[in-house]
């Protein structure tokens, strides 16, 4: 990295931070990870889905607004259409896929942790950036770790994550990503 602070992006859908959404959607645990990443010296943008209407006056968004006002290294941006996503992602060092989610399994199956591979993972990789993923998501973690496509973090973001992101092997990542794209027929 040429800068002293790693820049991470969460691109796409985000759910309100409230108890009702925490039962169903893993992105509802995003705020906890963001706070820890900011404390570790990272910069983070949430790039919102440009096609989704969000009522920012809703109280479920208040914790995000308060954090954005208090910490300049965190901000919301309006997203772009799919055709321009790679250009936007090029501004970042890592794609973020690490929500500290503790689901209520009456509403979400435990297999969601084991087998979930969100579209974001492939979007970030197609955009040419490595990913930070949670070890809680087993298959996604296996893909990233075994193929060297980013950093797999424990379920809770550790205080030294900022330095580990800065030390990531970006040169080697480029070669590994090229092989992954070819092997998975993701060429454009």
C-alpha positions in Angstrom: 0.0 0.0 0.0 1.2 3.5 -0.8 -0.8 5.0 2.1 -0.6 4.7 5.8 -4.3 3.8 6.3 -6.0 0.9 4.6 -9.3 1.9 2.8 -12.1 -0.6 2.9 -15.5 -0.6 1.2 -18.8 -2.3 1.8 -20.6 -2.0 -1.5 -24.3 -2.6 -1.8 -27.1 -3.4 0.5 -27.0 -2.5 4.2 -29.7 -3.1 6.7 -30.9 -0.8 9.4 -29.2 -1.3 12.8 -32.1 -2.6 14.9 -33.1 -5.8 16.6 -35.7 -6.7 13.9 -33.1 -6.8 11.1 -30.4 -8.5 13.3 -32.6 -11.6 13.3 -32.4 -12.1 9.5 -29.6 -10.1 7.8 -25.9 -10.5 8.4 -25.1 -7.0 7.3 -27.0 -5.7 10.4 -23.9 -6.6 12.3 -21.7 -4.4 10.1 -21.6 -1.5 12.5 -19.7 -3.4 15.2 -17.0 -4.4 12.7 -16.8 -0.9 11.3 -16.2 0.6 14.7 -13.3 -1.8 15.4 -11.8 -1.3 12.0 -11.9 2.5 12.5 -10.2 2.1 15.9 -7.5 0.1 14.2 -6.7 3.0 11.8 -8.7 2.0 8.8 -10.9 4.2 6.5 -14.3 2.8 5.5 -16.9 3.7 3.0 -20.3 2.2 2.7 -21.3 2.5 -1.0 -25.0 2.3 -1.1 -27.0 0.4 -3.7 -28.1 3.2 -6.1 -31.4 1.4 -6.9 -32.6 1.0 -3.3 -34.6 3.7 -1.6 -33.4 4.3 2.0 -35.1 6.5 4.5 -32.1 8.0 6.2 -34.4 9.7 8.8 -35.4 6.2 10.1 -34.0 5.7 13.6 -32.3 2.5 12.5 -29.8 4.6 10.5 -29.0 6.9 13.4 -26.0 4.9 14.7 -24.4 5.1 11.2 -25.0 8.9 10.9 -23.6 9.5 14.4 -20.5 7.5 13.6 -20.0 9.3 10.2 -20.3 12.7 12.0 -17.9 11.8 14.7 -15.3 10.0 12.6 -14.2 11.5 9.3 -12.7 8.2 8.2 -16.2 6.7 7.8 -18.7 7.8 5.2 -21.6 6.9 3.1 -21.5 7.2 -0.7 -24.1 6.7 -3.3 -23.2 3.7 -5.5 -22.9 3.3 -9.2 -24.3 1.0 -11.8 -22.7 -2.4 -12.3 -20.8 -1.3 -15.4 -18.9 1.3 -13.4 -18.4 -0.7 -10.2 -14.8 -1.9 -11.0 -13.7 1.8 -11.5 -15.2 2.7 -8.1 -13.7 -0.4 -6.3 -10.2 0.6 -7.7 -10.3 3.4 -5.1 -10.1 0.9 -2.2 -7.6 -1.6 -0.8 -10.1 -4.2 0.5 -13.7 -5.2 0.1 -15.4 -5.7 3.4 -17.3 -8.8 4.2 -16.9 -8.9 8.0 -20.1 -8.3 9.9 -20.1 -9.3 13.5 -23.5 -11.1 13.2 -25.0 -13.2 15.9 -28.2 -14.5 14.4 -31.1 -15.8 16.2 -31.4 -19.3 14.7 -35.1 -19.3 15.0 -35.1 -17.0 12.0 -31.8 -17.9 10.1 -30.4 -21.4 9.6 -26.9 -22.1 11.0 -26.0 -23.3 7.5 -26.0 -19.7 6.4 -22.6 -19.4 8.3 -21.3 -22.5 6.6 -22.2 -22.1 3.0 -22.9 -18.4 2.4 -21.0 -16.8 -0.5 -22.4 -13.4 -1.1 -22.3 -11.7 -4.4 -20.1 -9.0 -2.8 -17.2 -11.5 -2.7 -17.2 -12.0 -6.4 -17.9 -8.3 -7.1 -14.9 -7.3 -5.0 -12.7 -9.9 -6.7 -13.9 -8.9 -10.2 -13.1 -5.3 -9.3 -9.5 -6.4 -8.5 -9.4 -5.9 -4.8 -8.8 -8.4 -2.0 -11.4 -9.0 0.7 -11.6 -9.0 4.5 -13.9 -11.8 5.5 -15.1 -13.3 8.8 -14.0 -16.8 9.8 -17.6 -17.3 10.9 -18.5 -17.8 7.3 -16.8 -21.1 6.7 -16.9 -21.7 2.9 -16.3 -18.1 2.0 -13.3 -18.1 4.4 -12.0 -21.3 2.9 -12.1 -19.7 -0.6 -10.3 -16.6 0.5 -7.7 -18.3 2.7 -6.9 -21.3 0.4 -6.5 -19.1 -2.7 -4.8 -16.1 -1.0 -7.6 -13.7 -2.0 -7.5 -11.6 1.1 -7.5 -11.8 4.9 -9.7 -14.1 7.0 -10.3 -12.4 10.4 -11.7 -14.1 13.5 -15.4 -13.6 14.2 -14.6 -10.4 16.2 -12.2 -7.9 14.5 -8.9 -7.9 16.3 -7.1 -4.7 17.3 -4.0 -5.4 15.1 -6.1 -5.7 11.9 -5.0 -2.3 10.5 -1.3 -3.4 10.5 -2.1 -6.8 9.0 -4.1 -5.2 6.2 -1.1 -2.9 5.4 1.2 -5.9 5.3 -0.9 -7.9 2.9 0.9 -9.2 -0.2 -0.7 -7.1 -2.9 1.8 -8.1 -5.6 1.2 -11.8 -5.0 -2.5 -11.2 -4.8 -2.6 -9.9 -8.4 -1.2 -13.2 -9.7 -3.5 -15.3 -7.5 -6.5 -13.3 -8.5 -5.7 -13.7 -12.2 -5.5 -17.5 -11.7 -8.8 -17.4 -9.7 -10.6 -15.4 -12.5 -9.4 -17.8 -15.2 -10.1 -20.9 -13.3 -13.7 -19.7 -12.5 -14.5 -18.3 -16.0 -14.8 -14.8 -14.7 -13.0 -13.1 -17.6 -14.7 -10.1 -19.1 
